[in-house]
Amino acid sequence: MSTPPIQAAANPVGAKFVSENPEVDEVPRFTWAPYLWFAPAVLILFLVTLYPTVFVAWLSFQKTKYYELAGFVGLANYREVLTSPEFWDTTLISLTYVFGSLAGALILGMAAALVLNSAGVTGSALRVFILFPWTLSMSVVGSIWLWLLNPSFGPIPYLIQAAGFDPGLMLGDPGLALPLITLVTAWWSFPYVMVMATAAMQSIPKELYEAVEIDGGGAFVKFRYVTLTHIIPTLGSTALTLSIIYLTLMTLIIVMTGGGPLGSTTTLSFEAFRGTIQAVNIGPTAVVSIVVLFMNIALGALYTRLTGRVTG
């Protein structure tokens, strides 16, 4: 009886390996579809953000005659700006305005959120009413408060005078102008903090508050170890957003004081705006814009680091 011949190996040496699963052998082909899909968004981002930023950075090394380039000057514009006492005075005013407005908005917003969050249906109705300032444009807000603070016929100076005090010049007083604009800015923006804080509070499990009550904790313990702990990341991102808005805000200052009196409300952004339309050499103005950019980046890094510590 003959034996069957020995079959050759399925994959002899030198033969091309063929997988039983054809999907393994398929090489993904490159496609332009995802890039074409996002190309319009990237182009718009480049045109409205990246290109102007690069252009201003390049302009800060130039000397200009109005908008005509007069030559490359290196770091001369930076030396002129950073050694100027007026620049550091303006920087101090800007930081005072930003952090003062932020403190006022956070305190008012948190207080409103805590009160209205436990007010039921009434709180929902009041929350809509309180949102009204945030819906107004800066020019409208400035015009309203310009009338309210008018030392001749404004309601607020009238009430101060009726109470037996001297209202002074209000926005015309170099010592009062910046605090008043800071208060107006906080009044305009605190509804945003209220909405963000309320949304964060409503996501906190009620079981945590019940656990604190079982352990004998009061309202302060609930706020400190439950509410505040859970909403700090939200407050951090909210503070970052508002800080950038405050640092670049100009309309309110233009309407209410125009940077005065005596430059007491001139911020870096307002100085950059005024220098762009009035200065012959706008190179130093470009330097001020770059400083504002780096301040925004520093604020972003600071709040990201703070909120990152909380979220772990």
C-alpha positions in Angstrom: 0.0 0.0 0.0 1.5 3.3 -1.1 1.8 6.1 1.2 0.6 9.6 0.2 3.3 12.0 -0.9 4.4 14.5 1.7 2.7 17.9 1.0 4.9 20.9 0.6 4.9 23.4 3.4 2.1 25.9 3.2 4.6 28.7 3.3 7.9 27.7 1.8 11.0 29.8 2.3 10.9 32.8 0.0 7.2 32.6 -0.6 5.2 35.7 0.2 3.3 35.6 3.4 -0.5 35.9 2.9 -2.6 36.5 6.0 -5.8 34.7 6.4 -7.3 38.0 7.6 -7.3 40.4 4.6 -8.0 43.4 6.9 -4.6 42.9 8.5 -2.8 43.4 5.2 -4.7 46.5 4.3 -2.5 49.6 4.6 -4.5 52.7 5.5 -4.4 55.2 2.7 -3.7 58.9 3.3 -6.8 61.1 2.7 -7.1 64.9 2.6 -10.7 64.9 3.7 -10.2 65.7 7.5 -7.8 68.5 6.6 -10.1 70.0 4.0 -12.9 69.8 6.5 -11.1 71.9 9.1 -9.3 74.1 6.6 -11.9 77.0 6.7 -11.8 77.2 10.5 -8.0 77.1 10.5 -7.9 79.8 7.8 -10.3 82.1 9.7 -8.2 81.5 12.9 -5.1 82.5 11.1 -6.6 85.6 9.5 -8.2 87.0 12.7 -5.8 85.9 15.3 -2.4 84.5 14.3 -1.6 86.9 11.4 -2.5 90.1 13.4 -0.5 88.9 16.3 2.6 88.1 14.2 2.2 91.4 12.4 2.0 93.4 15.6 5.1 91.6 17.0 7.0 92.4 13.8 5.8 96.0 14.0 7.1 96.4 17.5 10.6 96.2 16.0 9.9 98.9 13.5 9.8 102.7 13.4 6.8 104.1 11.6 5.5 107.4 10.3 1.9 106.9 10.9 1.3 103.6 9.0 4.4 103.8 6.7 7.4 101.9 7.8 10.5 104.0 8.4 13.0 101.3 9.3 14.0 98.5 11.6 15.0 99.7 15.1 15.5 96.4 17.0 14.7 96.6 20.7 14.6 100.4 20.8 10.8 100.5 21.1 10.9 98.0 23.9 13.6 100.0 25.7 11.6 103.2 25.3 8.4 101.7 26.7 9.8 99.5 29.5 11.9 102.4 30.9 9.0 104.9 30.9 7.5 105.7 34.3 4.1 106.3 32.5 4.1 102.8 31.2 4.5 101.3 34.7 1.8 103.7 36.1 -0.5 102.5 33.4 0.3 98.9 34.2 -0.5 99.4 37.8 -3.8 101.0 36.9 -4.6 98.1 34.6 -3.9 95.5 37.2 -5.9 97.4 39.8 -8.8 97.6 37.5 -8.6 93.9 36.5 -8.3 92.4 39.9 -10.6 94.9 41.5 -13.4 94.2 39.0 -12.7 90.5 39.3 -13.0 90.5 43.1 -16.2 92.4 42.9 -17.8 90.2 40.3 -16.8 87.0 42.1 -18.1 88.1 45.4 -21.4 89.5 44.0 -21.8 86.5 41.7 -21.2 83.9 44.4 -23.5 85.7 46.8 -26.3 85.8 44.2 -25.8 82.1 43.3 -25.9 81.0 46.9 -29.0 82.9 47.7 -31.0 82.2 44.5 -29.9 78.5 44.4 -32.0 77.9 47.6 -34.9 80.1 46.6 -36.8 77.7 44.4 -39.1 79.1 41.7 -38.6 82.6 43.0 -34.9 82.2 42.6 -35.3 81.2 38.9 -37.4 84.3 38.2 -34.9 86.6 40.0 -32.0 85.0 38.2 -33.5 86.0 34.8 -33.9 89.5 36.1 -30.4 89.7 37.4 -29.0 88.6 34.1 -30.2 91.9 32.5 -26.9 93.8 33.0 -24.9 91.1 31.3 -27.1 91.4 28.2 -26.3 95.1 27.8 -23.6 96.4 25.5 -20.7 98.3 27.0 -21.7 101.6 25.4 -25.2 101.3 27.0 -23.8 100.4 30.4 -21.4 103.3 30.2 -24.2 105.7 29.2 -26.5 104.6 32.0 -23.9 105.0 34.7 -22.6 108.2 33.2 -26.1 109.6 33.9 -26.4 108.0 37.3 -23.1 109.4 38.5 -23.4 112.9 36.9 -22.5 115.3 39.7 -25.0 117.9 38.4 -28.3 115.9 38.0 -27.4 112.3 38.6 -29.5 110.3 41.1 -26.5 108.8 43.0 -24.8 112.2 43.8 -28.2 113.6 44.8 -28.8 110.8 47.3 -25.3 111.2 48.7 -25.9 114.9 49.1 -29.3 114.3 50.7 -27.6 112.1 53.2 -25.4 115.0 54.2 -22.2 114.1 52.4 -20.3 115.8 49.6 -20.4 113.7 46.4 -17.6 115.6 44.8 -17.0 115.4 41.1 -17.6 111.6 41.0 -16.0 110.5 37.6 -14.3 113.9 37.4 -12.3 113.1 40.6 -8.9 111.4 39.8 -9.2 109.6 43.1 -12.7 108.3 42.5 -12.8 107.6 38.8 -11.0 104.3 38.8 -12.9 102.8 41.8 -16.2 103.9 40.3 -15.4 102.3 36.9 -14.3 99.1 38.7 -17.6 98.9 40.5 -19.5 99.5 37.3 -17.5 96.7 35.6 -18.2 94.3 38.5 -21.9 95.2 38.3 -22.0 94.5 34.6 -20.2 91.1 34.8 -21.3 89.5 38.1 -24.3 87.8 36.4 -21.9 85.7 34.4 -20.3 84.5 37.6 -23.7 83.8 39.0 -24.8 81.6 36.1 -21.6 79.6 36.0 -21.5 79.1 39.8 -25.2 78.1 39.8 -24.6 75.5 37.1 -21.7 74.1 39.1 -23.7 74.0 42.3 -26.6 72.1 40.8 -24.2 69.3 39.7 -23.1 68.6 43.3 -24.7 65.4 44.7 -27.2 66.2 47.5 -25.8 63.1 49.4 -22.7 65.1 50.2 -24.7 67.8 52.0 -26.7 65.1 53.8 -23.5 63.5 55.0 -22.3 66.8 56.4 -25.6 67.3 58.3 -25.3 63.8 59.8 -21.8 64.7 61.0 -23.2 67.8 62.6 -21.8 70.3 60.1 -23.5 73.7 59.6 -23.9 76.0 56.7 -20.3 77.2 56.7 -18.9 73.6 56.7 -21.2 72.8 53.8 -20.0 75.8 51.8 -16.3 75.3 52.7 -15.9 71.6 52.2 -18.6 70.7 49.7 -19.8 73.7 47.6 -16.5 75.6 47.3 -14.4 72.5 46.7 -16.6 71.4 43.8 -17.0 74.8 42.1 -13.4 76.1 42.3 -12.5 74.7 38.8 -15.5 76.5 37.4 -14.7 79.7 39.2 -11.1 79.4 37.9 -12.2 79.2 34.3 -14.7 82.0 34.8 -12.1 84.2 36.4 -9.8 83.6 33.5 -12.5 84.6 31.0 -13.4 87.7 32.9 -9.7 88.7 33.4 -9.1 88.6 29.7 -12.2 90.6 29.1 -11.2 93.2 31.7 -7.7 93.5 30.4 -8.8 94.2 26.9 -11.9 96.3 27.8 -12.0 99.8 26.3 -15.5 100.8 25.4 -16.7 101.4 29.0 -13.6 103.6 29.7 -14.1 105.5 26.4 -17.7 106.3 27.2 -17.4 107.1 30.9 -14.0 108.9 31.3 -12.0 108.7 28.1 -9.0 107.6 30.1 -9.2 110.6 32.4 -9.2 112.5 34.6 -5.4 113.1 34.4 -4.9 109.6 33.1 -6.3 107.9 36.2 -8.4 105.4 34.2 -5.9 104.8 31.3 -5.3 101.1 31.0 -2.8 99.4 28.8 -5.5 98.4 26.2 -6.9 101.9 26.1 -3.3 103.3 25.7 -2.7 100.9 22.8 -6.0 102.0 21.2 -5.3 105.7 21.7 -1.7 105.3 20.4 -2.8 103.5 17.3 -5.1 106.3 16.2 -3.0 109.3 17.5 0.7 108.4 17.6 3.0 109.2 14.7 5.3 106.2 15.6 3.1 103.3 16.4 6.0 101.0 17.2 5.9 101.7 20.9 2.1 101.1 20.8 2.8 97.7 19.3 5.0 97.0 22.3 2.2 97.8 24.6 -0.1 95.4 22.7 2.6 92.6 23.0 2.7 93.3 26.8 -1.1 92.9 27.0 -0.8 89.6 25.1 1.8 88.2 27.5 -0.3 89.3 30.5 -3.2 87.3 29.0 -0.9 84.3 28.6 0.3 84.7 32.2 -3.2 84.8 33.5 -4.1 81.7 31.6 -1.1 79.8 32.9 -1.8 81.0 36.5 -5.5 79.9 36.5 -4.7 76.7 34.7 -2.2 75.8 37.4 -4.5 76.7 40.2 -7.5 74.8 38.8 -5.2 71.9 37.9 -4.2 71.5 41.6 -7.8 71.2 42.6 -8.9 68.8 39.9 -5.9 66.6 40.6 
